[in-house]
Amino acid sequence: MNKEEAKDELIKVLYSQVMDLSMMSKIELGDDVIAEIKRLKEIINFRNNIDKLIEQGAELARKHEELRDEILNNPDTPQELKDIIIENRIPDDKIVDLTGGKRIKYINPDTFEIEYE
């Protein structure tokens, strides 16, 4: 267990003890204390989500590099595709407009549905 995990475990123990004591003693926590607990939990959850996103991003980058190397080292990969990967851009004459010239107004992040202007 590292220092961060030990700190999290201590917080959980103390939190549960405060809840148990307040219930057994029939003492209510003040609204300000409850609000502060909620606020701090939101910060912790936000940071945990950020950490997860960073880990996922690093994993995707690693997989991207593996796939890139696999494609570039494959003797059957056409040279044109290798050039596109190395230059990290698609040549203008290879770009296809899938929108039919319409401008995209909004993309729903949940369903990936596209709304056009």
N, C-alpha and C positions, 0 to 999 in steps of 0.2 A: 504494500500500500504506500503510495507516494504522499507527499505533504498535502497536495490539493485534495486527494481522496479522503485523507484523515480529517481535514478541515470540514469537508462536506458531511462526513459521518458524524462528527461532533455536533454540527449544526442540526442534523436530523435528530440526534439523541436529545439535545437541549430543547428543541422545538416540541418533541413529543412529551418531554417531562413538563414543560410549561403548560401544554394542553391538559395533561393528566392532572396536574396540581390545580389548575383553574376549575376543572370539572369536579374534582373531589372536594375542593374548598368552596365550591359554588361562588367563585370570584370571577367576575367578567373582566376581560381585558378591555382597556379603553379603546374608543374608536380610533384614536390617533395611533395606538400600538398596532391594531389590526390593519389599518391603512398602510403603515410602514412595513409590516410583514408582507402584505400583498405587493407593495411597490418593489421590495427587495426580491421577492420571488419572481416577479416579471423581469427584473434585470438579470437574475440568474438564468432564467429560461431563455432570454434573448441571447445572452452570451453563450449558453450551451448550443443554441441553434446556429449561431455564427461559427462556433468551433466545428460543428458537424458539417456545415457548408464548406468550410475551409478544408476539412479532411476529404470530403467528397470531391472538391475541386482538384486537390492534389492527386487523388486516385484517378480521376478522369485525365489529368495531364499525363500521368504515368502510362495509362492505357493508350492514350493518343500517341505518345512517343514509341511505345512498343509496336503499335499498328503501323506507324510511319516507317519505322525501321524495317518491319516485315515487308511492307510494300516496296520500299526502295531496294532492299536486298534480294527481292524475288526476281530471278532472271526473266520470268514471263511477263513482268509488268511493262507495259508500253512506255517508251522513253518520254512520250508526250505527257503521260500521267506523272512520271517521275519529275519532269520539269515543273509541272504545276505544283507538286508537293514541295519541291525545293524552293521555288519562288514564293510559295505561300499565297498565291493568288491565281484566280482563273483568268485566262486571257479574255479580253473584251469580246472577241469574236465567238467565244464559247458560252457566254452568258445568255441565258434564256429568260425572257420576261414572262413569268407565270401569272402575273396580275392582269394582263391584257392592257397595260398602260394605265391602270387605275392606281391612285395613291392609297396606301394603307392608312386608315384612321386609327384603328385599335386592334390589338390581338389579345383575345381573352387568354390569360395565362393558365387557366384551369383546363379549358377545352381546346385551346389553340385555334378557335374560330376567328376568322379575319373579318373585320368590318372595314369597308372601303368608304372613301369620301364621296 
